[in-house]
Amino acid sequence: MKWIIVSIIALVLQHFLPWWSIAIAAFIFGLLIDQNPKLAFIHGFMGIFILWAGIALYVYFVNEGVLAQRLATMMGLPYGLLPVLITGISGGIVGGLFALSGRDLKFILYPRRANKQRE
């Protein structure tokens, strides 16, 4: 459930900053929360994936799928929900990599803690 922290930070930052503020949110999360590399990536990925896919799904239902279907047609995709999935995955990858980067920077700055959480 730590991914909720990433989602909340990213949601707040996206109201004031451009789309790449999700990277800042995931990076801050990686710096603040002690976890192993695998969990850092998973929590960062899930936090941003659920946030962006949720927002895209909301837009999909509000305009009855018209925009998503047009995007799918432009990209050569067969279904209108695929752009929603692609949006979530692309944001999730950014979130996961930056959460992992924040975690790694923390263990570079504080190497004594790295011996305790090697895995």
C-alpha positions as CSV (number, residue, x, y, z in Angstrom):
1,M,0.0,0.0,0.0
2,K,3.0,2.3,-0.1
3,W,2.2,3.1,-3.7
4,I,-0.6,5.3,-2.5
5,I,2.0,7.7,-1.1
6,V,3.5,8.0,-4.6
7,S,0.1,8.6,-6.1
8,I,-0.9,11.3,-3.6
9,I,2.5,13.2,-4.0
10,A,2.2,12.9,-7.8
11,L,-1.4,14.1,-7.9
12,V,-0.6,17.1,-5.8
13,L,2.5,18.0,-7.9
14,Q,0.7,17.6,-11.2
15,H,-1.7,20.4,-10.3
16,F,1.2,22.9,-10.2
17,L,3.9,21.4,-12.5
18,P,4.1,19.7,-15.9
19,W,3.6,15.9,-16.5
20,W,7.2,15.1,-15.5
21,S,6.4,16.0,-11.9
22,I,5.6,12.3,-11.5
23,A,9.3,11.7,-11.6
24,I,9.9,14.1,-8.8
25,A,7.1,12.4,-6.7
26,A,8.6,9.0,-7.3
27,F,12.1,10.2,-6.6
28,I,11.1,11.8,-3.3
29,F,9.3,8.5,-2.4
30,G,12.5,6.5,-3.1
31,L,14.5,8.9,-0.9
32,L,12.2,8.8,2.0
33,I,11.0,5.2,2.3
34,D,13.4,2.4,3.3
35,Q,12.9,-0.6,0.9
36,N,14.8,-3.0,-1.3
37,P,15.3,-2.2,-5.0
38,K,12.6,-4.5,-6.3
39,L,9.9,-3.0,-4.0
40,A,11.0,0.5,-4.8
41,F,10.4,-0.1,-8.5
42,I,7.1,-1.9,-7.9
43,H,5.7,0.8,-5.6
44,G,6.8,3.6,-7.9
45,F,5.4,1.8,-10.9
46,M,2.1,0.9,-9.3
47,G,1.6,4.4,-7.8
48,I,2.0,6.2,-11.1
49,F,0.3,3.5,-13.2
50,I,-2.8,3.5,-11.1
51,L,-2.9,7.3,-11.0
52,W,-2.4,7.9,-14.8
53,A,-4.6,4.9,-15.9
54,G,-7.3,6.1,-13.5
55,I,-7.2,9.6,-14.9
56,A,-7.2,8.3,-18.5
57,L,-10.1,5.9,-17.6
58,Y,-12.0,8.8,-16.1
59,V,-11.6,10.8,-19.3
60,Y,-12.6,7.7,-21.3
61,F,-15.9,7.4,-19.5
62,V,-16.6,11.1,-19.4
63,N,-16.4,11.5,-23.2
64,E,-17.9,8.0,-23.9
65,G,-14.6,6.7,-25.4
66,V,-14.6,9.1,-28.4
67,L,-11.2,10.6,-27.7
68,A,-9.6,7.2,-26.8
69,Q,-11.1,5.6,-30.0
70,R,-9.7,8.4,-32.1
71,L,-6.3,8.1,-30.5
72,A,-6.4,4.3,-31.0
73,T,-7.3,4.8,-34.7
74,M,-4.4,7.3,-35.1
75,M,-1.9,4.8,-33.5
76,G,-3.3,1.9,-35.5
77,L,-4.7,0.1,-32.4
78,P,-7.8,-2.0,-32.6
79,Y,-9.4,-1.0,-29.3
80,G,-10.1,2.3,-27.6
81,L,-9.0,1.2,-24.2
82,L,-5.5,0.4,-25.3
83,P,-4.3,4.1,-25.2
84,V,-5.5,4.1,-21.5
85,L,-3.3,1.1,-20.8
86,I,-0.4,2.5,-22.7
87,T,-0.7,5.8,-20.8
88,G,-0.6,3.9,-17.5
89,I,2.3,1.7,-18.4
90,S,4.4,4.6,-19.8
91,G,3.8,6.7,-16.6
92,G,4.4,3.6,-14.5
93,I,7.8,2.9,-16.0
94,V,8.9,6.5,-15.4
95,G,7.6,6.3,-11.8
96,G,9.3,3.0,-11.1
97,L,12.7,4.0,-12.5
98,F,12.7,7.3,-10.6
99,A,11.7,5.6,-7.3
100,L,14.5,3.2,-7.8
101,S,16.9,6.1,-8.6
102,G,15.8,7.9,-5.4
103,R,16.4,4.7,-3.4
104,D,19.8,4.2,-4.9
105,L,20.8,7.8,-4.2
106,K,19.8,7.4,-0.6
107,F,22.1,4.4,-0.2
108,I,24.9,6.2,-2.0
109,L,24.6,9.1,0.5
110,Y,24.2,6.8,3.5
111,P,26.3,3.7,2.8
112,R,26.0,2.3,6.4
113,R,22.3,1.7,5.8
114,A,23.1,-0.2,2.6
115,N,24.7,-3.1,4.5
116,K,21.5,-3.6,6.5
117,Q,19.2,-3.7,3.4
118,R,21.2,-5.4,0.7
119,E,18.3,-7.4,-0.7
